[in-house]
Every structure is written in structure tokens, then in C-alpha cells.
């Protein structure tokens, strides 16, 4: 499992290279091969960019991460890890 932050702009040369290297490494494992899972945490982005403009910018950033990851055969999961922490603290 890889965890990326939505606050980062997805870059083929860094994030994409890591995903490609892990995908290649996992493909070399004997069956049953582990699957690469990728989560993108939205909590920092939501904290920094709230308000009406934030919704559109969140959608744009999600689309950028999806384009990068799906292009490499990985479907990302989007999570808000701060919501989990708040729920556990209650």
C-alpha cells in the first residue's frame, strides 16, 4: 500500500516512477502476487483549501491523480484520514 497526499501535485517523474518500480517488482513475485494498492489522503488539501472554490480544486486534483495512476494500471482510493482520527477521538 502506498499513501500519497492530495496536497502534492502528481508527477510522472517521481510518483509515477515509484508506482512503476513497485508494479514491476511485484510482477516478479511468485503467484499469488500481492497487488499494489494506492491511497490518496485528502485531509491536508481539505484543511488548506476549504470553501466553494475548494470543491472544484479538489475535483481537479483528484482527476490529476487518477490520470497519473490509472494510466499506470492502478486505481486510487481517496480517503480523508483526519475524519478517521476525529471519529476515533469521539
Secondary structure, DSSP 8 states (H G I E B T S, - for coil): -EEEETTS---IIIIIHHHHHHHHHHHTS-SS-----EEEE-HHHHHHS-SHHHHHHHHHHHHHHHHHHHTTT---EEE-HHHHHHHHH-
